[in-house]
Amino acid sequence: MKPKHQRLGLGLLAVAAIVAAGLLALSGLKDQAAFFYTPGDVVGKKDVPVGRAVRLGGMVQKGSLVREADGVSIRFKVTDNQVSVPVAFRGVTPDLFREGSGVVAEGKFNADGSFIADNLLAKHDERYMPPQVAGKMHKSESLER
């Protein structure tokens, strides 16, 4: 076989291997991909993805946060200021999690439209500063005066 044909064969084999690896990776990640929904996307809709891993994002509705007696279970509502979705979570909440703040809950919808969260991600705005840094800044400002 000529060297030209060998290079062409190896090139085609490399392209086929890359395509196969890409398809294998996509099929493996298909079940891991979590779609993002807001309360307005799911309330009143018939095609709510029941039992599938998704993310629900919005604001923690003020006055809706209820801590259970066991100390690790909470219930609250996620709202987009139009509609809200009840959420149940069992675990340790992030430090920034509170009423009126942004949240992304990872979990699954029940058939009744409620959401069971496995993980909570607290969102903050661009002006957020960790308390430790903010405290040091206030101390350094008072020392400069």
C-alpha positions, 0 to 999 in steps of 0.5 A, a space after each residue: 500500500 502506498 504511504 498516501 493511502 496509509 495516511 488517508 486510512 489513518 486519518 479516516 480512522 482518527 475521525 471515526 474514533 473522535 466521532 464515536 467518542 463524542 457520541 459515547 460521551 453525549 449518550 452518557 451525559 444525557 441522563 446527567 443533564 439537568 434542565 432549568 425551569 422557573 415557576 412560570 414554566 411549570 405551573 399549570 402546564 401538563 408536560 411537567 417533567 415528573 421524576 426527571 432531574 431538573 433545576 428550579 430557579 427563582 426567589 425564595 418567597 417571603 413568609 414561606 420558609 418553614 423549618 421542621 422540628 428535625 432541624 434539617 428539613 425545610 419547606 419553602 416556595 420558589 417564586 418568579 413574582 407571578 406564580 410559586 412552586 412548593 419545595 421540600 428539602 432535607 439537608 444543610 442549607 447554604 449560608 446565603 439561603 434566606 427568604 427573598 434571596 435567589 435560589 436554584 434547587 436541583 431535584 425532581 417534580 412530583 405528580 402534584 407539582 411540588 418539588 423535592 430538592 436534593 441540593 440547593 444553590 444560593 444565588 447572590 447579586 454582583 455586590 455580594 461580599 463575604 462577611 469576613 471581607 466586609 468586616 475587615 474592610 469596615 475595620 480598615 476604613 475606621 483605622 484610616 480616619 
